[in-house]
Amino acid sequence: MLSTRVLSRGLLRSARPRSTAFFTPRRMITTESIPASDASSILAAQRLLRPVSPHLSIYQAQLTWYMSMTTRITGVALSGVFYLYAIGYVLASPFGVDMSVANVSKKWGELNGAIKTAVKAPLAACFGYHFWNGVRHLVWDTGRELTVRGVYRTGYGVLGLTALSTLGLLVI
């Protein structure tokens, strides 16, 4: 590997043109007025020749990406559920639906265990994850765990605590 590196450096040096003078004359740039229609067509042609940025396809996905996206998604999901329930609560009474705590608790108690688990599990997971990641961000706000190792350690901690709290909320 060392020999190829030295060889390639030698080839690069020999391929460069050597200048004998200290000053190389620069070409003069003249400015001309270009009509607006020609200028926009020139810009359009130049834009077509520019390379397209690879954006996310060249980067390896990392834990921090997924956790950031999941925090946003769980926040939107939790607030959406809250708003839907609040709107339903307000709109239910004009239609004769009783949304009192006693009635909702009675209806919830009548549901099958599998249905309860199917409703509670995603809500518990969203709540637990969003809560523990919020605590993680509060720790970061104190200036702690801001190294790469600390970020990953707290990230895996959030995932573990989310799993435990989801199981705990399902048991309740």
Buried (B, 14 or more C-beta within 10 A) or exposed (E): EEEEEEEEEEEEEEEEEEEEEEEEEEEEEEEEEEEEEEEEEEEEEEEEEEEEEEEEEEEEEEEEEEBEEBBEEBBEBBEEBEEEEEEEEEEEEEEEEEBEEEEEEEEEEEEEEEEEEEEBBBBBBBBBBBBBBEEBEEBBEEEEBEEEEEBBEBBEBBBEBBEEBBEEBBEE
